[in-house]
Amino acid sequence: MKVVVVGAGYAGAFAANRVAKRVKGAEVTVVNERPEFVERIRLHQQVAGTAVAATPLASMLRAGIAVRVGSVEKVGDGLVTLADGESIGFDHLFLAVGSTVRPLPGTVPVGTWEGAEQARAALAALPAGSTVTVIGGGATGIETATEVAEARPDLRVRLVGAAVADCLSGRARQRALAALHRLGVDVVDDGVEEVAAQDGGFGGLLRLRSGREIGSDLTLWAIVAGVPPLAERSGLQVDAGGRVVVDEFLRSVSDPRIFAIGDCAGVPGARFGCQTAAPQAGAAVEALARLAEGRAPEPYALHYVARCVSLGGKDAVAQFTQRDDTLRDRHIKGRTAVLFKKIVYVGTKYGTRKAVGA
């Protein structure tokens, strides 16, 4: 059985390793745009220069798994067509291309490897007293703002977003807002309409929805939205957000040979994040293994545990959720939350290797 995995983030790496272990005789090939495994949840640390978010992909995969570095143009009809014109045949395919960002012109996206590297270089070049503006009041924005503020106390850091920290509630949200205040981050509850960059760079004037205008020496975009267009381009049925419409076993309703996992899978109620990716990858591989053994697969069941947000290098907050991701009143904070985040969100090198099945 030839199995191809497109994408090597948490979902893709986990699926490749699990197939190699679980499906007897499977020939597994991973196709990824770069030769590294990128810990996306550490990209805010990459930006601040406090950690490295990339690891050689080969070191994250089981022996015997082939790696092809390249961009995929199309999948379907048992073939993966690469941008260079070559193709790879498959009996089954796992589509794990994740999510993407759509930054405003004049900003640097922190949710991609290339953007994080660009932001890291620009941040390192800023002189003391400069202003860094982070756009996005969700977890990515909070983590980026607090990490930068802690790493560069000589800078003024501003976080702009409508309803900052509304990914949390109650005391957990207050904890996040208090940490931003403690680290000296200016919180602006407003949306951004336009960034008028100067000299083609990433500093300039921000025009807010309220009509207010503020200056910035470096503007970082910390909003993840949408998925790559590969599935739609390939003719697979997608939902309004471009995610693959799947059945209860995470198979494309257009082609049952294709499993969609992680951010690009159109699972009702699922949110972007590695907390979704690994369980979906495990469920999809188990479905394939059971089919290969002549047994009926079991439906995938969405199950969340918590929402975790780093608040600098030594602090965090985690709010527990119901299985459907509805927030509960209970939360943990401080070093306990840091440890909990490492467990739930795969925050250590060893933990990452275990989580992707290596």
LINLINRA-V606438 format. One record per backbone hydrogen bond with DSSP energy under -1.0 kcal/mol. NH is the residue of the N-H (numbers start at 1). CO is the residue of the C=O. E is the energy in kcal/mol with one decimal. If there is no record, write none. Layout:
BEGIN
nh | co | e
NH | CO | E
NH | CO | E
END
This chain:
BEGIN
nh | co | e
3 | 27 | -2.9
4 | 92 | -2.0
5 | 29 | -2.9
6 | 94 | -2.7
7 | 31 | -2.9
13 | 9 | -2.6
14 | 10 | -2.0
15 | 11 | -2.5
16 | 12 | -2.5
17 | 13 | -2.2
18 | 14 | -2.5
19 | 15 | -2.7
20 | 16 | -2.2
21 | 17 | -1.4
22 | 18 | -3.3
23 | 19 | -2.6
26 | 23 | -1.7
27 | 1 | -3.1
29 | 3 | -2.3
30 | 66 | -3.2
31 | 5 | -3.0
32 | 68 | -2.0
37 | 55 | -3.8
39 | 53 | -3.3
40 | 38 | -1.4
42 | 39 | -2.2
43 | 40 | -1.6
46 | 42 | -1.8
47 | 43 | -2.4
48 | 44 | -1.7
49 | 45 | -1.1
50 | 45 | -2.1
55 | 37 | -2.2
57 | 35 | -2.7
59 | 56 | -1.1
60 | 57 | -1.8
65 | 62 | -1.7
66 | 28 | -2.4
68 | 30 | -3.2
70 | 32 | -2.5
73 | 81 | -2.9
74 | 81 | -1.7
76 | 79 | -1.9
79 | 76 | -1.6
80 | 88 | -2.6
81 | 74 | -2.9
82 | 86 | -3.2
83 | 71 | -3.0
85 | 82 | -1.9
88 | 80 | -2.0
90 | 78 | -2.2
91 | 2 | -3.2
92 | 2 | -1.8
93 | 257 | -2.4
94 | 4 | -2.5
95 | 259 | -3.7
96 | 6 | -2.8
100 | 226 | -2.6
107 | 104 | -1.4
108 | 219 | -2.2
110 | 221 | -2.5
116 | 112 | -2.7
117 | 113 | -2.3
118 | 114 | -2.1
119 | 115 | -2.8
120 | 116 | -2.5
121 | 117 | -2.0
122 | 118 | -2.2
123 | 119 | -2.9
124 | 120 | -2.4
125 | 121 | -1.2
126 | 123 | -1.4
129 | 154 | -2.7
130 | 127 | -1.6
132 | 156 | -3.1
133 | 218 | -2.9
134 | 158 | -3.2
135 | 220 | -3.2
136 | 160 | -3.3
142 | 138 | -2.5
143 | 139 | -2.7
144 | 140 | -2.2
145 | 141 | -2.7
146 | 142 | -2.6
147 | 143 | -2.0
148 | 144 | -2.4
149 | 145 | -2.4
150 | 146 | -2.1
151 | 147 | -2.2
152 | 148 | -2.8
155 | 152 | -1.9
156 | 130 | -2.9
158 | 132 | -2.8
159 | 186 | -3.3
160 | 134 | -3.0
161 | 188 | -2.4
165 | 137 | -3.1
166 | 163 | -1.6
168 | 165 | -1.6
172 | 169 | -1.2
173 | 169 | -1.0
174 | 170 | -2.0
175 | 171 | -2.1
176 | 172 | -1.8
177 | 173 | -2.4
178 | 174 | -2.4
179 | 175 | -1.9
180 | 176 | -2.0
181 | 177 | -2.0
182 | 178 | -2.7
183 | 179 | -2.0
184 | 181 | -1.4
185 | 180 | -2.7
186 | 157 | -2.5
188 | 159 | -3.2
190 | 188 | -1.7
193 | 207 | -2.9
194 | 207 | -1.5
196 | 205 | -3.4
197 | 195 | -1.2
198 | 203 | -2.9
201 | 198 | -2.2
204 | 216 | -2.6
205 | 196 | -2.0
206 | 214 | -3.5
207 | 194 | -2.9
208 | 212 | -3.0
209 | 191 | -2.2
211 | 208 | -1.7
214 | 206 | -2.1
216 | 204 | -2.1
217 | 131 | -2.0
218 | 131 | -1.4
219 | 202 | -2.1
220 | 133 | -3.3
221 | 108 | -3.2
222 | 135 | -2.9
225 | 100 | -1.9
233 | 229 | -2.9
234 | 230 | -1.7
235 | 232 | -1.4
236 | 231 | -2.1
239 | 243 | -2.6
242 | 239 | -2.1
244 | 264 | -2.8
245 | 237 | -2.5
247 | 251 | -2.3
250 | 247 | -1.9
252 | 258 | -3.4
253 | 245 | -2.1
258 | 255 | -2.2
259 | 93 | -3.3
260 | 250 | -2.2
261 | 95 | -2.4
265 | 262 | -1.9
266 | 244 | -3.1
267 | 265 | -1.9
270 | 267 | -2.2
276 | 273 | -1.4
277 | 273 | -1.5
278 | 274 | -1.6
280 | 276 | -1.8
281 | 277 | -2.5
282 | 278 | -2.5
283 | 279 | -2.3
284 | 280 | -2.6
285 | 281 | -2.4
286 | 282 | -2.1
287 | 283 | -2.0
288 | 284 | -2.2
289 | 285 | -2.8
290 | 286 | -2.4
291 | 287 | -2.1
292 | 288 | -2.5
293 | 289 | -1.4
294 | 291 | -1.5
295 | 290 | -3.4
300 | 248 | -3.2
304 | 323 | -2.0
307 | 319 | -2.5
309 | 317 | -2.7
311 | 315 | -2.9
317 | 309 | -2.2
318 | 332 | -2.5
319 | 307 | -2.6
320 | 330 | -2.0
321 | 305 | -2.4
322 | 326 | -3.0
325 | 322 | -2.1
328 | 320 | -2.7
332 | 318 | -2.5
334 | 316 | -1.3
338 | 334 | -1.8
339 | 335 | -2.3
340 | 336 | -2.3
341 | 337 | -2.7
342 | 338 | -1.9
343 | 339 | -1.7
344 | 340 | -3.0
345 | 341 | -3.0
347 | 342 | -1.8
352 | 348 | -2.9
353 | 349 | -2.1
354 | 350 | -2.2
355 | 351 | -2.6
356 | 352 | -2.0
357 | 354 | -1.3
358 | 353 | -2.2
END
